[in-house]
């Protein structure tokens, strides 16, 4: 049974023998219909999926949802521009942008064409191609541990070999594809919370608890205080 998002509350994990992961050849890349849904529905479903191609596979462990015209944290909040045009396009494409002129970040476009929503890939685990990911990351900065390879949106983009020129890349027909969750692994326990690094009005934890992560995963980014499970409610 799949877990549903919680407000930073832990769920129960299955116990038993260590599962044997299913290889990527055994899984069909996700079709466009998978991405053609409301971004707040897509975001938790992406957790545990894998971005595969260019020599690496990234198991997605953390995303943030951005909701276009109703979201002050979205690049599409003030309408369409040359910079954000990909967000208004068909679902299942990669929206890539430069952050502060320093880092490149990647988003998966959601919902119907014209809606302008997407999921920022904030972090993940490199499950294949760690050597290549480490080589890419080391060329851009210090990499101390494998769990750091894609721990953060800029790091994840570099580790996967994605560049600014990949804006608009079709994830349903191009060199990068999204694989479904490994069926041999337990369904992730999903937690939600405020998004990171945005101005105050876009980080309101009540209005915009739109950061989704796999609870307890060591590759999740951000301050430890934001990644702790909330204590259970008093009886």
Secondary structure, DSSP 8 states (H G I E B T S, - for coil): -----BSS-------SS------GGGS-B--HHHHSS-HHHHHHHHTT-EEEETTEEEEEEEEEEE-GGG-TTSTTTT---TTTGGGGS-SSBEEEEEETTTEEEEEEEESSTTS-EEEEEEEEEEEE-HHHHHHHHHTTS---SGGGTTBSHHHHHHHTT--GGGTT-BTTTSS-EEE---TTS----EEEE--SS--GGG--TTT---EEEETT-TT--S-HHHHS-------
